[in-house]
Structure formats: C-alpha cells, structure tokens
C-alpha cells in the first residue's frame, strides 16, 4: 500500500507490547536493537514469523540469522538500551486510547484490528480527499 500511495501517506510504527504477552516487551526491545544496526524491518518480520518464540536465546538466534553482531546485539538487549523509547510509545498509545494491537491511526481515526486492504484504501482515500 505504501507503493500504491507513494508520497501521499507514511507509515510510522510504534511499539505497543501488551502486558498479557509476557515475552513481547523483550521482543520489542530486540527489534529496536536490530534497528540500531540497520535491520529493524527484517528483524520485525522474523519476529512475526516466529511468534511467540521470544525467549532471549530465540532473540539472539534471530539476530544471528540476519547477520547482526551477536555480542553487540546481546549487549544492547541486556542493557535494555531502548526501554525508555518503548515506554514513551506505550504512554502515547494509552493517551490516544490504543489498548490493543493491531491498531492504526489514519488522520486521527482509530482503525482497530485486522482490516482488509479494501477497507484501508477506503479510509485512506477519504482522508486524502478531506485534506484537500
């Protein structure tokens, strides 16, 4: 969809690990560590394919699969280097009333849950018309 709406929309991904998923927080922090090494989206995609296998050993293995420096990645993870960034995302989500995933925000409109491409197109097209 980003290609379809090239230059007219942008995707901003925010972390919203849910407390009921006890290993989710570490997975979000690991993705941020991968991002610091330029591999956020490949790591993110690997996490989605592997869920819910998010134990420390799993997270380190995924980093290795993507060619990340395992020691540097482990240090980032163990230091919880991006914990405060994730805390800010969680606080922002709560302030916006976002309590579940996936949730999308399109020009201020909350779109909650799995949504078809057709519905996304309809919402985006409407938002683009309203901007004019």
C-alpha positions in Angstrom: 0.0 0.0 0.0 2.9 2.3 0.6 3.9 2.0 -3.0 0.3 2.5 -4.2 0.1 5.8 -2.2 3.7 6.7 -2.8 4.4 10.2 -1.4 0.9 10.7 -0.1 1.0 8.5 3.0 3.6 7.4 5.5 3.8 4.6 7.9 5.0 5.3 11.5 5.4 2.1 13.6 5.1 2.5 17.3 5.8 -0.2 19.9 2.8 -1.4 22.0 3.8 -4.6 23.7 0.8 -5.9 25.6 1.3 -6.9 29.2 -0.6 -10.2 28.7 2.1 -11.3 26.3 4.9 -11.7 28.8 7.7 -12.0 26.3 6.5 -9.3 24.0 8.4 -6.5 25.7 11.8 -8.2 25.2 10.9 -8.8 21.5 10.1 -5.1 21.0 13.4 -4.1 22.6 15.2 -6.6 20.5 13.7 -5.2 17.3 14.9 -1.7 18.4 18.4 -3.2 18.9 18.3 -4.7 15.4 17.1 -1.3 14.1 20.2 0.4 15.6 22.2 -2.0 13.3 20.1 -1.2 10.3 17.9 -4.3 10.3 14.7 -3.2 12.0 12.2 -4.4 9.4 13.9 -7.8 8.6 14.0 -8.4 12.4 10.5 -7.3 12.9 9.3 -9.6 10.1 11.3 -12.5 11.6 9.6 -11.9 15.0 6.2 -12.1 13.4 7.1 -15.3 11.7 8.4 -16.8 14.9 5.9 -15.7 17.4 5.6 -16.5 20.3 9.2 -17.8 20.4 10.6 -14.7 22.1 12.9 -16.0 24.8 16.4 -14.5 25.0 18.0 -17.4 23.2 15.5 -17.0 20.4 16.0 -13.3 20.0 19.8 -13.8 19.8 19.4 -16.6 17.2 17.2 -14.3 15.0 19.9 -11.6 15.2 22.5 -14.2 14.1 20.3 -15.3 11.2 20.2 -11.7 10.0 24.0 -11.3 10.2 24.0 -9.0 13.2 26.9 -8.9 15.5 25.7 -11.2 18.2 27.8 -9.8 21.0 26.8 -6.2 20.3 23.2 -7.2 19.9 23.3 -9.1 23.2 24.8 -6.1 25.0 22.1 -3.8 23.6 19.4 -6.3 24.7 20.9 -6.8 28.2 21.3 -3.1 28.7 17.7 -2.6 27.7 19.0 0.3 25.7 15.7 1.2 24.1 13.4 0.6 27.1 12.6 4.3 27.6 11.7 4.7 23.9 9.2 1.9 24.2 7.9 3.3 27.4 7.2 6.6 25.6 5.4 4.7 22.8 3.2 2.9 25.4 2.4 6.2 27.1 1.5 7.8 23.8 -0.7 4.8 22.8 -2.5 4.9 26.1 -3.1 8.7 25.8 -4.7 8.0 22.4 -6.9 5.2 23.7 -4.9 2.5 22.0 -5.2 -0.7 24.1 -4.9 -3.5 21.5 -2.9 -4.5 18.5 -3.1 -4.1 15.7 -4.4 -0.5 15.8 -3.8 2.1 13.1 -4.3 5.8 13.3 -5.3 7.4 10.0 -5.7 11.1 10.1 -6.9 10.8 13.7 -9.3 7.9 13.0 -8.6 4.7 15.0 -8.7 1.6 12.9 -8.7 -1.3 15.3 -8.0 -5.0 14.4 -7.2 -6.8 11.3 -8.5 -4.7 8.4 -8.9 -5.6 4.7 -6.9 -3.8 2.1 -10.1 -2.6 0.6 -11.2 -1.0 3.9 -7.7 0.6 4.3 -8.0 2.0 0.8 -11.4 3.5 1.6 -10.3 5.1 4.8 -7.1 6.4 3.2 -8.9 7.8 0.1 -11.4 9.5 2.4 -8.6 11.0 4.5 -6.8 12.3 1.4 -10.0 13.9 0.0 -10.5 15.6 3.3 -7.0 17.1 3.3 -7.6 19.0 0.1 
